[in-house]
């Protein structure tokens, strides 16, 4: 039973990251489900990126990617990867 605790803690941390941490951080920066919030860090980033690109945003760039994450959240595969990685890290920490 003892060997189960560290990986379980790692999994719990991963769950917190994907379901609370990422959405809260993106929302606080201004990347919301309704779009970029006016006056936010996201708006400043979008403005700077648009100026740097001659008035538009490059598809696949940092700002459009963050906005996509803010609007849709992490994909199921990304959530699984973070949770798996945190579980493995917890298991490795336990072995030390």
N, C-alpha and C positions, 0 to 999 in steps of 0.2 A: 504494500500500500504506500509505503514511503516513497518509492520511485515514481509514483504517479503525481505527486504534489507539484514538483517544479514544472513539468510539462503542462499541467493544468493551469498553473499561474501564467505561464507563457501564452497559452491559448486565450486566457481571459484578457491579458494585455492586448493581444491581437484583435480580439473582438471589440475591445474598447477603442482601439485605434481606428478600425474600419467603420464602426457604427456611430462613434461619438467624435473622436478626435479629428478625423479628416473633414466631415461635414461642418463641424464647429469652426475649424480653422478657416476653411474656404468661405463660410458665411461671414465670419468676422472680417475677412479681407475684402468682402464685397462681391464675391462670386455666388450669386443666389439663384434659386430656381426661376425667378422672374427676370434674370439678366444681371448685368453689372449694376451695382448700386451707385447712384450719383454721389460724388464727393468722397468715394471710398478709395482705398489703396488700389483696388481692382480698376477703378476708373482712371486713376493716374497711370497705372501700368498700360491700360488700353490706349490712352492718349499718347504716351511716349512711344509705344509700339507703332501706332498709326503714323506719327510724325516720322519715325525712323524708316518706315516702309513707304513713304510718299503718299500717305493718306488712307491706306488700307491696312488690313491685318493679314499676315501670311497664314494660309491654311496650315494647320498642324503646328503652329507656333505655340509659345508658352502661354500667352494670354487666352487664345481660343481653347487650348487644351484644359486650362484651369477652369474656364467658364463651362466647358462641357462637363467636367467633374462636378462643378457647383450645381449645375442644372440636373444632371442625371445620377450623380454619385458614382462610386467605384463599381466596376463590373463584377460579376460573380467570380470570375477567374482571379481578378486582382484581390478581392476580399479573401478568397481561399489561399492565395499565395502569401498574403500578410499573416493570416492566422497560422498557416503551416510553418512559416519561417519563425514566428514567435514561439510556437510550440517546440520546434527543434532547438532554438536558442535556450529555452527553459530546460530542455533535457540535457543540453551540453553544459549548462551552468551547474546543474545538479551533479554531474560527474566530477566536477572539480573539487 
